[in-house]
Amino acid sequence: MSLTRKTSRILIPPKVRKLVFERDGNCCKSCGKTDQETNLTIDHIIPLALRGSNDISNLQTLCFDCNRRKKDRIDPRFKRRFSK
């Protein structure tokens, strides 16, 4: 049995949240709803439970409903964003 530890959850600073929302056009990356239509949240593309990182390249904007449906699974539609 593998004993992998999940990544610790940290509070995402307001500046980072703002950058992720702006980068993603203030809309859910899954359903496309905007911040005018729904409550947007920050989601880990590779979940912390699966040893994903807290790095900004592993964060995306999802609405509350899409984030709740995704849970701690990897959704193949989303890929981490790496800076060039």
C-alpha positions as CSV (number, residue, x, y, z in Angstrom):
1,M,0.0,0.0,0.0
2,S,1.3,3.4,-1.0
3,L,1.5,6.0,1.8
4,T,1.3,9.3,-0.2
5,R,0.5,12.5,1.6
6,K,-1.7,15.0,0.1
7,T,-0.5,18.6,-0.3
8,S,-1.4,20.9,2.6
9,R,-4.2,23.3,2.0
10,I,-3.2,27.0,2.3
11,L,-5.3,30.1,2.2
12,I,-5.0,31.5,-1.4
13,P,-4.0,35.2,-1.0
14,P,-6.5,37.8,-2.4
15,K,-3.9,39.0,-4.9
16,V,-3.4,35.5,-6.3
17,R,-7.2,34.9,-6.4
18,K,-7.6,38.2,-8.4
19,L,-4.8,37.1,-10.8
20,V,-6.5,33.7,-11.5
21,F,-9.9,35.3,-12.0
22,E,-8.5,37.9,-14.4
23,R,-6.4,35.3,-16.3
24,D,-9.5,33.2,-16.7
25,G,-11.6,36.1,-17.9
26,N,-13.8,36.1,-14.7
27,C,-15.7,33.1,-16.0
28,C,-16.0,29.4,-15.1
29,K,-13.5,27.3,-17.1
30,S,-16.1,24.4,-17.2
31,C,-19.5,25.9,-18.0
32,G,-18.5,29.5,-19.0
33,K,-20.7,31.3,-16.5
34,T,-19.4,34.7,-15.6
35,D,-19.0,36.4,-12.2
36,Q,-22.2,38.3,-13.0
37,E,-24.2,35.0,-13.3
38,T,-22.7,32.8,-10.4
39,N,-20.3,32.6,-7.5
40,L,-16.8,31.9,-8.8
41,T,-14.3,29.9,-6.8
42,I,-10.7,28.9,-7.2
43,D,-10.0,25.2,-7.9
44,H,-6.9,23.1,-8.0
45,I,-6.6,21.5,-11.4
46,I,-4.7,18.6,-9.9
47,P,-6.4,18.2,-6.6
48,L,-4.4,18.5,-3.4
49,A,-5.6,15.1,-2.4
50,L,-3.7,13.7,-5.4
51,R,-0.6,15.7,-4.5
52,G,-1.3,18.7,-6.7
53,S,0.4,21.9,-5.9
54,N,-0.7,25.3,-4.6
55,D,1.2,26.9,-7.5
56,I,-0.8,29.5,-9.6
57,S,-0.2,27.2,-12.6
58,N,-2.4,24.6,-10.9
59,L,-5.3,27.0,-10.1
60,Q,-8.3,27.7,-12.2
61,T,-11.6,29.5,-12.0
62,L,-14.7,27.3,-11.6
63,C,-18.2,28.2,-10.5
64,F,-19.4,26.8,-7.2
65,D,-21.6,24.1,-8.9
66,C,-18.8,22.9,-11.3
67,N,-16.3,22.9,-8.5
68,R,-18.7,20.8,-6.3
69,R,-19.3,18.3,-9.1
70,K,-15.5,18.0,-9.8
71,K,-14.7,17.1,-6.2
72,D,-11.2,15.7,-5.8
73,R,-10.9,14.2,-9.3
74,I,-8.8,15.1,-12.2
75,D,-10.9,16.4,-15.1
76,P,-9.0,15.7,-18.4
77,R,-10.5,18.8,-20.0
78,F,-8.2,21.0,-17.8
79,K,-4.4,21.2,-18.0
80,R,-2.0,23.0,-15.8
81,R,-0.8,26.4,-17.2
82,F,2.9,26.9,-17.3
83,S,4.5,30.2,-17.7
84,K,6.7,30.7,-20.8
